[in-house]
Structure formats: C-alpha cells, structure tokens
Amino acid sequence: MKLETQAAEVLKAIGINKGHIVLDFGCGCGTYTIPAARLVGEEDKVYALDKNKIDLDKLMQKAKSKGLRNIERIDASGEPRIKLADNSVDVVLLFDVLHYYYFPRAEGRRQLLSEIYRVLRPNAVLSLYPTHLQPPMEPKLEDVKREIYEANFYLESECSGMLLTHGNSIEKGQVLNFRKKPED
C-alpha cells in the first residue's frame, strides 16, 4: 500500500474529513499533513507546525508540487506556545511527539496540553500516537494518559493499525483519540 494512502486511512479512522481544521503538531516532512490536506478539502485548512525549518521547507515544496494550497506553515520556536487563536482547530495530531526527546519534563508536557486545549474547539479531538515511552528516562504511557486527563480531555477511542513513523517506515501501533471536555 502506498505510504500516503496508509496515512490517509489512519486519518479517516480518526474521523478527519471535509469541514475540519487540523493542526499537525510536529509535522516533520508532512507524512500526515499532505493526506490531511486532501481529506479536509480546498476550503479548509491544515496547519503544519514544526521547529525544523528544513522539514517545513520540504513539506511546503511537496504541497506546492501536488497543488495543495490549504496547508499553512507554522515555524515553532521549541516552546509549547501555539500561534493560533483560541477555539480554532477541530483536530490536533500529536504523532510521535509527546516523549522525552521533545518534552523531557512533565511541566513541558502540561504546558503543551494546555495550549492544545486552548486552540481546540469545544468537543474537538486530540489524536495521540504515543511512541518512545519507555522507562526509565521516558514517561510511561499511563503517566501521559493521566496528564492528558488532567488537562481536561477524556479518552474516546483507540485505533490499532499500521502507522507511519519518521523516516516513513511502517509499524503496528495504536492511536489514542481524546475529546476536549467542555469548560466548567
């Protein structure tokens, strides 16, 4: 199966379709960004956020060559601040990002989750592909789930299947889909 088709299948299982605004946080070269842009359609938007400017350049060149004009690049500084308006996004993809290398301290993960909560619309989805969560240096999956619950999300579903990782290798994995709880 073609890599882009495999990525699109994962995104469809999450529920991404026309009418959605998507933030691909830590998008890299666009493994999931390009298929998301096709799924949401020309009238909607995918934000591609990464701190690696070279990867973002490659992604934007690839998008241009494929005629996709609904991807907006966001150059990140490495801080957990997301340069988007409150309640502006329907789905955040957090694939292979929430681990020790990028967020070694729980406080950094909590700040990121707070930012994600802020930009997500009411009842929107945080989709997490947890990787590299191995003790002793990495947080355990149970710890990350607890942090997400504490950030005012609840687990809605889990999808297992073949997922693409950095370097475009395919591995069996599990995506956790959390829903934003309404504010009290």
Backbone bond lengths (Angstrom), bond angles and torsions (degrees), N, CA, C in turn:
res aa  C-N    CA-C-N  psi(-1)  N-CA   C-N-CA  omega(-1)  CA-C   N-CA-C  phi
1 M - - - 1.458 - - 1.534 108.84 -
2 K 1.294 116.75 136.23 1.456 123.05 179.16 1.536 109.41 -60.76
3 L 1.348 117.13 141.54 1.459 121.66 -176.14 1.523 112.57 -58.07
4 E 1.321 117.10 -43.75 1.465 120.03 -179.34 1.527 111.02 -64.64
5 T 1.323 116.98 -36.62 1.469 120.85 177.39 1.520 110.03 -66.15
6 Q 1.329 116.97 -40.76 1.470 121.26 177.87 1.523 110.05 -61.64
7 A 1.325 117.73 -44.73 1.466 121.46 179.14 1.522 110.47 -63.01
8 A 1.331 117.38 -41.14 1.471 120.89 178.98 1.523 111.26 -62.32
9 E 1.333 117.41 -37.95 1.471 120.64 178.05 1.525 111.29 -61.99
10 V 1.320 116.59 -41.11 1.469 120.94 177.49 1.523 109.70 -62.13
11 L 1.325 117.11 -45.78 1.466 121.37 -177.98 1.529 111.77 -66.00
12 K 1.336 117.16 -37.06 1.467 120.51 176.60 1.524 110.27 -64.21
13 A 1.340 116.96 -38.63 1.466 120.46 179.04 1.527 111.12 -64.17
14 I 1.325 116.70 -30.88 1.469 121.19 176.63 1.524 109.86 -71.38
15 G 1.334 116.67 -29.13 1.457 121.31 179.92 1.517 113.92 110.15
16 I 1.316 117.77 13.35 1.464 120.62 179.69 1.519 109.31 -74.00
17 N 1.342 115.47 129.87 1.456 120.43 177.83 1.522 109.90 -157.30
18 K 1.325 116.17 -172.72 1.472 121.18 -179.14 1.527 109.81 -53.93
19 G 1.313 114.49 142.36 1.457 119.83 178.88 1.513 114.02 95.45
20 H 1.322 118.15 -7.97 1.459 121.12 -178.68 1.525 111.91 -93.98
21 I 1.320 114.67 148.20 1.451 123.44 168.65 1.523 105.02 -107.89
22 V 1.331 116.91 124.63 1.466 122.25 -173.33 1.530 109.60 -119.14
23 L 1.322 115.93 140.30 1.456 122.57 170.49 1.519 107.49 -114.24
24 D 1.335 115.77 117.44 1.459 121.22 175.40 1.526 106.23 -97.81
25 F 1.334 115.73 95.90 1.465 122.54 -175.37 1.526 108.70 -83.28
26 G 1.325 116.34 120.10 1.472 120.16 -175.18 1.507 110.19 76.57
27 C 1.325 116.06 45.66 1.470 122.58 -170.24 1.518 114.78 -69.71
28 G 1.331 117.81 -20.11 1.459 119.37 -177.22 1.512 110.57 60.14
29 C 1.319 116.77 -134.12 1.474 122.18 -178.71 1.521 112.86 -84.94
30 G 1.335 117.75 4.17 1.456 119.83 173.33 1.507 116.37 98.64
31 T 1.315 117.50 26.74 1.464 121.28 179.99 1.527 111.42 -50.20
32 Y 1.335 116.75 -41.67 1.464 121.11 179.72 1.529 111.93 -106.14
33 T 1.332 117.85 -18.05 1.460 121.28 -177.62 1.524 111.90 -64.99
34 I 1.317 116.31 -48.29 1.473 120.92 -177.80 1.536 110.80 -61.47
35 P 1.347 119.59 -50.39 1.468 118.82 178.07 1.538 112.21 -62.86
36 A 1.335 117.65 -35.17 1.471 120.25 177.93 1.522 110.27 -63.80
37 A 1.334 117.00 -41.04 1.464 120.60 179.65 1.530 111.06 -62.03
38 R 1.307 116.39 -37.02 1.474 119.47 177.24 1.525 110.86 -69.25
39 L 1.332 116.96 -40.11 1.466 120.50 -177.59 1.533 112.87 -67.94
40 V 1.328 117.58 -39.49 1.474 119.41 -176.66 1.524 111.55 -77.49
41 G 1.313 117.82 -22.03 1.456 121.19 178.00 1.514 113.00 89.59
42 E 1.324 114.49 166.97 1.462 121.83 -174.38 1.522 113.79 -64.49
43 E 1.314 117.58 -27.18 1.466 121.19 -176.40 1.519 112.74 -80.22
44 D 1.327 117.24 -14.94 1.459 120.81 -176.60 1.518 109.43 -112.92
45 K 1.334 117.17 -175.62 1.460 119.56 -167.13 1.516 111.76 -137.26
46 V 1.333 113.44 148.36 1.459 122.07 169.58 1.522 106.62 -122.61
47 Y 1.321 116.04 123.99 1.457 121.57 174.41 1.522 108.09 -90.94
48 A 1.316 116.23 127.49 1.465 122.75 179.63 1.522 107.60 -107.35
49 L 1.333 117.21 105.92 1.457 122.31 -176.13 1.520 109.68 -111.12
50 D 1.322 115.43 129.20 1.458 120.52 175.81 1.523 108.02 -161.07
51 K 1.334 115.72 157.85 1.464 119.07 176.30 1.528 111.74 -95.47
52 N 1.324 117.03 -7.81 1.459 121.57 179.14 1.532 108.95 -90.54
53 K 1.307 116.27 101.72 1.467 121.87 -176.16 1.527 112.46 -64.23
54 I 1.318 117.53 -33.89 1.472 120.84 178.82 1.529 110.14 -64.84
55 D 1.334 116.44 -44.97 1.467 119.70 177.05 1.524 111.23 -61.92
56 L 1.332 116.69 -41.53 1.468 119.73 178.97 1.532 110.97 -64.88
57 D 1.327 116.84 -38.47 1.466 119.90 176.35 1.526 110.07 -60.06
58 K 1.339 116.96 -46.08 1.467 121.47 179.41 1.531 110.39 -61.40
59 L 1.324 116.21 -43.41 1.468 120.42 179.80 1.525 110.72 -61.08
60 M 1.316 117.26 -47.45 1.461 119.93 -177.15 1.530 111.34 -66.73
61 Q 1.324 117.10 -34.12 1.464 120.14 176.27 1.529 110.05 -67.18
62 K 1.335 116.08 -41.73 1.460 120.63 178.20 1.533 110.58 -63.38
63 A 1.327 116.84 -42.95 1.464 121.14 178.89 1.528 110.76 -61.50
64 K 1.322 115.78 -43.25 1.467 120.57 179.46 1.529 110.60 -62.31
65 S 1.332 116.71 -43.88 1.469 120.37 -178.73 1.532 111.45 -66.05
66 K 1.322 117.43 -24.36 1.466 121.50 179.45 1.532 111.76 -94.83
67 G 1.335 116.60 1.82 1.459 120.74 177.85 1.525 114.09 75.76
68 L 1.327 117.03 20.25 1.468 120.83 -179.78 1.528 109.22 -91.48
69 R 1.331 115.33 121.18 1.462 120.31 -179.19 1.527 112.26 -115.21
70 N 1.320 116.63 10.70 1.465 119.76 -177.13 1.528 112.93 -105.82
71 I 1.324 117.02 19.37 1.464 121.55 176.34 1.516 108.13 -106.59
72 E 1.312 115.97 125.83 1.460 121.06 176.91 1.514 109.47 -112.33
73 R 1.294 114.73 125.34 1.463 122.98 -178.43 1.531 109.97 -78.49
74 I 1.353 115.21 137.28 1.463 121.16 172.39 1.527 107.22 -128.90
75 D 1.320 115.78 111.62 1.462 121.12 177.34 1.524 108.09 -80.73
76 A 1.318 116.52 120.10 1.462 121.52 -178.60 1.519 109.78 -95.11
77 S 1.313 114.76 154.74 1.465 120.84 -179.81 1.523 112.23 -95.39
78 G 1.318 116.86 -7.11 1.464 120.69 -174.13 1.518 111.25 100.32
79 E 1.317 116.68 -10.86 1.465 121.61 175.00 1.520 108.28 -84.26
80 P 1.329 117.34 155.68 1.468 118.79 -178.62 1.534 114.43 -76.72
81 R 1.306 119.29 11.49 1.463 122.86 179.28 1.528 109.63 -78.46
82 I 1.338 116.76 130.82 1.459 122.90 178.98 1.526 107.83 -108.13
83 K 1.323 116.60 122.29 1.469 121.80 -175.49 1.523 111.20 -83.76
84 L 1.334 115.48 61.96 1.465 122.52 176.27 1.522 108.65 -136.31
85 A 1.320 115.87 158.14 1.459 121.69 179.98 1.521 111.25 -71.34
86 D 1.313 115.84 156.67 1.461 122.19 173.93 1.529 109.43 -57.73
87 N 1.335 116.23 144.24 1.471 122.71 173.23 1.531 112.55 51.89
88 S 1.336 117.30 46.13 1.461 120.42 -174.81 1.529 114.40 -116.02
89 V 1.336 118.21 -3.04 1.459 121.58 -172.69 1.536 110.23 -128.26
90 D 1.345 115.44 142.69 1.470 120.87 178.73 1.519 113.37 -92.70
91 V 1.340 117.26 -33.18 1.457 121.47 -177.83 1.530 108.70 -142.10
92 V 1.336 116.31 132.06 1.459 121.72 170.95 1.523 107.50 -111.23
93 L 1.327 115.66 125.88 1.458 121.74 174.02 1.518 107.24 -95.04
94 L 1.312 115.70 121.88 1.465 122.00 178.69 1.526 106.02 -123.82
95 F 1.338 115.03 73.01 1.458 121.57 -173.46 1.520 109.85 -100.47
96 D 1.317 116.00 120.78 1.463 122.74 175.56 1.528 111.58 57.30
97 V 1.340 115.50 44.07 1.459 120.79 -177.44 1.526 112.42 -127.93
98 L 1.294 117.81 -38.27 1.468 122.10 -170.44 1.529 109.84 -84.77
99 H 1.334 115.87 68.62 1.457 120.34 -179.36 1.519 109.88 -143.69
100 Y 1.296 115.82 -179.00 1.462 122.72 -170.99 1.524 113.61 -57.37
101 Y 1.314 118.52 -40.22 1.454 120.51 -175.40 1.529 111.68 -59.00
102 Y 1.323 117.16 -45.33 1.465 121.42 -178.11 1.526 112.64 -90.13
103 F 1.320 116.49 -35.98 1.464 121.22 -176.32 1.523 109.35 -133.21
104 P 1.339 117.26 77.93 1.463 120.42 -174.81 1.529 113.92 -69.54
105 R 1.321 116.85 -23.52 1.480 119.32 -178.03 1.516 110.58 -111.39
106 A 1.310 115.41 146.12 1.466 121.19 178.30 1.526 110.64 -57.34
107 E 1.319 117.80 -35.33 1.470 120.92 -179.27 1.529 111.21 -61.38
108 G 1.311 117.75 -41.02 1.463 121.04 176.97 1.516 112.07 -63.75
109 R 1.331 116.82 -40.65 1.468 120.57 177.23 1.521 110.52 -65.63
110 R 1.346 116.79 -40.41 1.476 120.16 178.19 1.527 111.06 -63.38
111 Q 1.325 117.38 -40.93 1.469 120.35 177.88 1.529 110.55 -63.08
112 L 1.318 116.40 -43.65 1.461 119.77 178.61 1.527 110.81 -62.02
113 L 1.321 117.36 -46.27 1.467 120.58 -179.41 1.526 111.43 -63.13
114 S 1.316 117.27 -34.67 1.458 121.32 175.96 1.531 110.65 -64.70
115 E 1.324 116.55 -41.42 1.465 121.23 177.30 1.528 111.16 -65.38
116 I 1.320 116.07 -41.90 1.464 119.61 178.34 1.524 109.72 -62.75
117 Y 1.317 116.58 -43.75 1.467 120.01 177.70 1.533 110.11 -58.09
118 R 1.313 116.24 -42.41 1.470 121.68 -177.54 1.533 111.42 -62.19
119 V 1.341 117.99 -44.32 1.462 120.11 -174.94 1.530 112.83 -81.41
120 L 1.320 117.59 -20.70 1.467 119.58 -179.96 1.526 111.39 -74.89
121 R 1.316 114.92 140.41 1.463 121.04 174.83 1.529 108.64 -70.35
122 P 1.331 117.26 162.65 1.463 119.17 176.24 1.532 110.74 -55.30
123 N 1.311 116.02 137.54 1.465 123.70 177.63 1.527 113.54 66.54
124 A 1.338 117.87 17.54 1.468 122.21 -179.12 1.527 110.58 -80.36
125 V 1.336 116.33 175.78 1.462 122.53 -171.43 1.527 112.07 -115.01
126 L 1.322 114.97 134.53 1.454 123.82 167.32 1.520 105.60 -107.04
127 S 1.329 116.66 115.14 1.457 121.42 -179.19 1.520 108.49 -105.97
128 L 1.324 115.96 121.91 1.456 122.82 -173.05 1.520 110.39 -117.87
129 Y 1.336 115.41 126.45 1.460 120.62 169.51 1.517 105.17 -108.43
130 P 1.343 117.04 98.26 1.460 120.58 -175.08 1.530 111.35 -80.91
131 T 1.306 115.36 120.13 1.459 120.50 176.33 1.514 109.11 -133.03
132 H 1.309 115.44 164.25 1.464 122.33 178.76 1.530 112.07 56.83
133 L 1.300 117.61 35.75 1.466 121.24 178.40 1.522 108.76 -103.22
134 Q 1.309 115.71 72.35 1.449 121.18 -177.28 1.523 110.05 -122.16
135 P 1.322 118.13 126.03 1.465 120.04 174.41 1.528 109.42 -63.76
136 P 1.310 122.74 159.30 1.449 124.62 8.62 1.531 113.86 -89.67
137 M 1.354 119.37 -23.05 1.460 119.42 -175.88 1.522 112.63 -80.28
138 E 1.297 117.74 -32.82 1.458 122.05 -176.88 1.523 110.56 -84.50
139 P 1.333 116.66 149.75 1.467 117.81 172.09 1.530 109.02 -69.62
140 K 1.300 116.76 152.46 1.462 121.56 176.27 1.527 108.49 -79.25
141 L 1.329 116.02 154.48 1.456 120.53 178.69 1.529 110.70 -56.63
142 E 1.313 117.46 -39.09 1.469 120.58 179.76 1.531 110.87 -61.57
143 D 1.342 116.42 -37.78 1.466 120.57 178.10 1.525 111.21 -66.82
144 V 1.327 116.40 -42.67 1.461 120.59 179.40 1.527 109.95 -64.66
145 K 1.328 117.67 -43.05 1.467 120.46 177.30 1.528 110.76 -59.60
146 R 1.327 116.33 -43.88 1.471 120.26 178.68 1.528 110.49 -60.17
147 E 1.327 116.84 -43.55 1.464 120.54 178.34 1.528 111.07 -61.01
148 I 1.326 116.96 -38.75 1.467 120.89 178.69 1.517 110.45 -68.24
149 Y 1.320 118.00 -42.35 1.468 120.86 176.20 1.529 110.34 -60.13
150 E 1.323 115.87 -43.33 1.469 120.69 -179.78 1.527 111.83 -65.94
151 A 1.333 117.34 -22.32 1.460 122.32 178.06 1.534 111.54 -84.85
152 N 1.319 116.97 7.96 1.467 124.40 174.36 1.528 113.96 80.59
153 F 1.337 114.99 41.46 1.457 122.51 173.24 1.523 108.40 -121.61
154 Y 1.317 117.12 158.00 1.458 120.49 171.23 1.525 109.12 -129.16
155 L 1.325 115.46 148.90 1.456 121.22 -179.25 1.519 109.00 -74.53
156 E 1.331 115.57 121.37 1.460 120.28 -179.44 1.524 112.03 -98.84
157 S 1.348 116.39 -41.30 1.459 118.58 -177.77 1.514 110.74 -159.04
158 E 1.321 114.26 163.02 1.456 122.52 175.04 1.522 107.27 -129.96
159 C 1.324 116.08 134.22 1.462 121.47 179.35 1.519 108.39 -121.53
160 S 1.308 116.53 125.98 1.464 120.58 175.77 1.516 108.70 -104.47
161 G 1.324 115.08 147.05 1.454 118.94 177.69 1.501 111.02 169.68
162 M 1.307 114.67 -167.57 1.457 121.24 179.75 1.522 108.65 -88.24
163 L 1.328 116.11 124.02 1.453 121.90 -176.44 1.515 110.45 -121.76
164 L 1.321 114.75 152.87 1.459 121.06 177.15 1.515 109.08 -91.35
165 T 1.305 116.26 140.93 1.455 120.84 177.61 1.524 108.42 -116.48
166 H 1.337 115.89 176.76 1.463 119.32 175.91 1.519 108.01 -56.68
167 G 1.292 116.46 139.15 1.454 120.68 -175.70 1.517 111.70 88.18
168 N 1.343 116.34 2.60 1.458 123.19 177.55 1.523 114.26 58.87
169 S 1.323 116.97 32.15 1.456 118.32 170.72 1.532 107.24 -88.03
170 I 1.308 115.36 154.87 1.461 120.74 -178.48 1.520 108.47 -107.68
171 E 1.322 115.25 133.15 1.464 120.15 177.93 1.522 109.02 -142.77
172 K 1.307 115.34 155.66 1.461 119.99 176.18 1.519 107.29 -74.85
173 G 1.302 115.93 134.31 1.454 120.08 -178.65 1.512 111.62 -155.99
174 Q 1.317 114.53 -177.37 1.457 120.87 -177.12 1.522 109.10 -133.80
175 V 1.324 115.89 129.32 1.453 122.67 176.23 1.520 107.59 -102.01
176 L 1.327 115.25 131.66 1.464 121.58 178.10 1.526 107.93 -105.47
177 N 1.317 116.34 126.22 1.459 121.24 -179.42 1.524 109.46 -109.06
178 F 1.319 114.37 117.52 1.454 121.86 179.72 1.518 108.67 -107.09
179 R 1.304 116.34 147.03 1.457 122.25 178.96 1.530 107.51 -110.53
180 K 1.325 115.49 139.66 1.460 121.54 177.66 1.527 109.06 -71.02
181 K 1.338 116.14 126.01 1.457 120.18 175.74 1.518 109.04 -75.97
182 P 1.325 117.09 150.28 1.464 118.34 175.67 1.527 110.51 -65.88
183 E 1.314 115.34 149.52 1.469 119.32 176.63 1.518 109.67 -67.74
184 D 1.341 114.41 144.78 1.477 118.89 -179.01 1.501 111.97 -70.23
